[in-house]
Amino acid sequence: MSQDWKDILQGRFAEELATLPEEPVQDTSAPRFRKQRLTVTIDRRRRAGKQVTLIAGFDGAEEDLAALGRDLKTRLGVGGSAGEGEILLQGDVRDKVVAILKEMGHQAKRGN
């Protein structure tokens, strides 16, 4: 039975691996990003007359932005997308979005 190279290295360096401190996992969610000011606005341009709600001002990892967008879409029951520092939600749901973001601990401000 042949061993994988990882198994061989782990066997040879087991003591050294046991004494290495674990790297701290950087938490990019809640507390660090709650200090940001998110602006919730409505946009009608270049959308064939349809209204969309834009959430701008998010400064963090794309994964966190996508997770926040997914959570908002699920809670509101609307479609949308997240990317390039913005979350786009279908329809005029500004008041609901501001309430949800504040409930989640974010600083949110309703624009125009």
VEXZASE-379485 format. One record per residue (C-alpha): residue number from 1; x, y, z. Coordinates in nm, 2 decimals. Each point is the difference from the previous one (the first is absolute). Layout:
NUM, X, Y, Z
...
// end
This chain:
1, 0.00, 0.00, 0.00
2, 0.15, 0.33, -0.11
3, -0.02, 0.31, 0.22
4, -0.09, 0.34, -0.11
5, 0.27, 0.26, 0.02
6, -0.20, 0.20, 0.26
7, -0.02, -0.31, 0.23
8, 0.38, -0.05, -0.03
9, 0.07, 0.37, 0.08
10, -0.24, 0.00, 0.29
11, 0.16, -0.31, 0.14
12, 0.35, 0.15, -0.02
13, -0.10, 0.34, 0.13
14, -0.27, -0.09, 0.25
15, 0.17, 0.16, 0.30
16, 0.07, 0.33, -0.19
17, -0.35, 0.01, -0.13
18, -0.14, -0.05, 0.35
19, 0.20, 0.30, 0.14
20, -0.09, 0.25, -0.27
21, -0.26, 0.25, 0.11
22, -0.32, 0.00, -0.20
23, -0.05, 0.30, -0.23
24, -0.28, 0.22, 0.12
25, -0.30, 0.00, -0.23
26, -0.09, 0.35, -0.10
27, -0.37, 0.07, 0.05
28, -0.11, 0.23, -0.27
29, -0.37, -0.01, 0.10
30, -0.20, 0.20, 0.25
31, 0.20, 0.22, 0.24
32, 0.27, 0.13, -0.24
33, -0.25, 0.09, -0.27
34, -0.27, 0.14, 0.22
35, 0.19, 0.33, 0.02
36, -0.06, 0.06, -0.37
37, -0.27, 0.23, -0.12
38, -0.21, -0.18, -0.25
39, -0.21, 0.22, -0.23
40, -0.33, -0.13, -0.13
41, -0.13, 0.18, -0.31
42, -0.24, -0.06, -0.29
43, 0.11, 0.00, -0.37
44, -0.21, 0.01, -0.31
45, 0.26, 0.08, -0.26
46, 0.10, -0.25, -0.27
47, -0.26, -0.25, 0.13
48, -0.29, 0.04, -0.25
49, -0.20, 0.20, 0.26
50, 0.03, -0.27, 0.27
51, 0.09, 0.10, 0.35
52, 0.29, -0.16, 0.19
53, 0.13, 0.06, 0.35
54, 0.38, 0.05, 0.02
55, 0.20, -0.06, 0.32
56, 0.34, 0.16, -0.04
57, 0.29, 0.07, 0.23
58, 0.09, -0.36, 0.09
59, 0.38, -0.04, 0.04
60, 0.09, -0.36, 0.06
61, 0.05, -0.34, -0.16
62, -0.21, -0.09, -0.29
63, -0.12, -0.31, 0.19
64, -0.14, 0.21, 0.28
65, -0.17, 0.23, -0.25
66, -0.15, -0.30, -0.18
67, -0.12, -0.15, 0.34
68, -0.16, 0.33, 0.10
69, -0.17, 0.03, -0.34
70, -0.12, -0.36, 0.02
71, -0.14, 0.06, 0.35
72, -0.18, 0.32, -0.10
73, -0.15, -0.16, -0.31
74, -0.13, -0.29, 0.21
75, -0.15, 0.21, 0.27
76, -0.17, 0.24, -0.25
77, -0.10, -0.26, -0.25
78, 0.14, 0.19, -0.30
79, 0.26, -0.06, -0.26
80, 0.33, 0.18, -0.04
81, 0.37, -0.03, -0.02
82, 0.32, 0.10, 0.19
83, 0.33, 0.11, -0.13
84, 0.26, 0.28, -0.03
85, -0.09, 0.13, 0.34
86, -0.37, 0.04, -0.07
87, -0.31, -0.21, 0.06
88, -0.29, 0.04, -0.24
89, -0.35, -0.10, 0.09
90, -0.30, 0.00, -0.22
91, -0.27, 0.25, 0.09
92, -0.03, 0.29, 0.24
93, 0.07, -0.16, 0.34
94, 0.22, 0.27, 0.15
95, -0.19, 0.03, 0.33
96, 0.00, -0.37, 0.06
97, 0.37, -0.03, -0.09
98, 0.10, 0.28, 0.24
99, -0.20, -0.17, 0.28
100, 0.15, -0.34, -0.07
101, 0.36, 0.14, -0.02
102, -0.05, 0.19, 0.33
103, -0.14, -0.32, 0.16
104, 0.32, -0.18, -0.12
105, 0.21, 0.27, 0.17
106, 0.11, 0.19, -0.31
107, -0.01, 0.37, -0.03
108, -0.24, 0.07, -0.28
109, -0.13, 0.33, -0.15
110, -0.29, 0.04, -0.24
111, 0.10, 0.22, -0.30
112, -0.22, 0.18, -0.25
// end
